[in-house]
């Protein structure tokens, strides 16, 4: 049976408010190319450890949207929560 870490390989990497000036272009590209996904797809791939999010809160908050994209050339998922992008990358 696969471990939880193998089931959810995308870990929290950063958020737009924590990005350096050098990451601004990558952030814009990520948002411009993001494809909206369901909360269930996001939760299937992303580990919420080390975040303030819970699966329950994400399912119940209608202000939150979920996306799949690329950040700095790497596949990523991100949560748009109150106009802040929280970015999850593989093995972050």
C-alpha positions, -999 to +999 in steps of 0.1 A: +000+000+000+014+034-009+024+058+019+006+091+024+037+109+012+036+090-021-001+098-025+004+135-020+038+144-035+031+182-037+042+201-006+038+238+003+066+257-013+058+294-010+031+320-014+030+351-035+036+373-005+068+353+003+082+353-033+113+372-040+114+399-067+132+374-089+101+351-087+076+377-098+077+368-135+073+331-127+044+340-105+027+359-133+032+331-157+018+306-132-014+326-128-017+334-165-014+297-174-033+282-145-061+257-151-089+257-125-094+223-108-117+210-081-109+209-044-109+171-045-082+171-072-062+195-052-065+175-020-056+143-039-022+157-048-013+182-022-001+176+014-015+203+038+012+196+064+030+228+074+001+250+063-028+266+081-053+249+057-074+218+066-093+197+041-126+207+058-119+244+057-110+242+020-141+223+011-163+247+030-148+281+019-165+293-013-139+321-016-111+296-023-102+285-059-078+258-069-055+256-099-029+234-116+000+252-134+038+255-135+060+277-112+095+284-123+092+256-149+080+230-123+045+215-122+025+230-093-009+233-077-020+265-061-047+278-039-061+313-045-073+323-010-082+360-005-062+369-036-031+352-022-016+323-042-003+295-020+019+273-041+026+236-038+054+219-058+066+184-059+089+175-031+091+212-019 
